[in-house]
């Protein structure tokens, strides 16, 4: 493995076990397990060029959540006999056997694969590679919460590293709802106890949402608050991603 870009973790917080046991979240002095504020994200670390054999790749580390994404193509589609003016995007998300606290449960995640495809498809200019396919393989090395948002952001960076034409980078952030409190970038312990979750995937420069996922019961004001928190964090996360690409480009020219 070789690395380029993304020297140190950077923060991007917005401006101001399987048991469903409820932690004391309603107490005024409740503190998040990792000590962060309710609206404070984990430090984000990115590195491109993590897999030499791939057309493009990226590694992401958000706290203890670690993901690596490889992109292959554009290459001739297996369904080439069916002519198409636009290219095809294939996405696969899988977990290593040691990714979760319960060992030996690594496998493909079909739901995440579908959601990754939906999140990226609207950002890729598919017309630039007709009759060909781009394959995106995401591997969760360590699962510690907010896995899908990290996978989506890392995959977007890997596509850019592969030189795939895109309208904009795609960034993704999620929040968990605990009664009246919204907690951004939740870890696994928080996700296991949440009342609901909201994930926003967007193209920050265009201020366009490519995917919005909501689970649980939310009031309209809470949805608006959660979306604004995520959009703000996505814009700052995208700046970190662009910095990683700039560092990689300047490093390759030296």
ABEGO torsion letter per residue (X at the ends): XBBBEGABBBBABBBXXABBBBBBAABAABBBAAGBBAABBBBBBBBBGABAABABBBBBBBEABBBBBBBBOBBBBAAAABBBABBBBBBBBBBBAAABABBGABBBBAAAAAAAAAAAAAABBAAABBGBBBBBBBBBABBAEGAAAAAAAAAAAAAAAAGBBBABBBBBBBBBBBEABBBBGBBAAAAAABABBBBBBBBAAAGBBABBBBBEBBBAAAAAAAAAAAAAAAAAAAAAAAAAAAAAAAAAAX
